[in-house]
Amino acid sequence: MKYLFDTTAYSHLLKGHVIVANVLKNAETIFLPNVVIAELRYGFMLGTKQEENERLLTRFIANKKIHVLLPDNATTDYFINIAIFARKKGIQLSTHDIWIAALTEQWNVTLITFDYDFKHLDYKDIKLQLES
C-alpha cells in the first residue's frame, strides 16, 4: 500500500505511535509533501531541539520508502477543485491542508492524519485514515 503522511502523522510517529509505526513498516511507499516538510521545519525553528529534529527528519527522508512530493501543474487543478468544494460546504481548511489533500487525491493514496479538519472534507476520492 501507498500512503501520504501529513505533519501530525510524522509527529505521532516520532512519539512512538504504534499504528503509525506499523503503517510505515508495512507500506510500500510513504509520500511526504514538501509543504509538510516546511511545516515541520518551521516548528523545529520555534522549538528547543532544532538540530535533533532536523537530523531525525533527514534520516526519515533518506528511508527508501519515503518519497517527497512536490506539487506540479496538475496538482493545481486538484487544489482548486478541493478548495472550491470546501468553500461551498463551509469547511475551513488551511492552504497547506488543501495542498496535502490535492496531492493525496492526485497520487491516489491514503492520507494518514490526526488532523480532524480532514474528517469534515469528505471529498470524492480522498481516502483518509484518521488515527487516534
Secondary structure, 3 states (H helix, E strand, C coil): CEEEECHHHHHHHHCCCHHHHHHHHHCCEEEEEHHHHHHHHHHHHHCCCHHHHHHHHHHHHHCCCEEEECCCHHHHHHHHHHHHHHHHHCCCCCHHHHHHHHHHHHCCCEEEECCCCCCCCCCCCCEEEECC
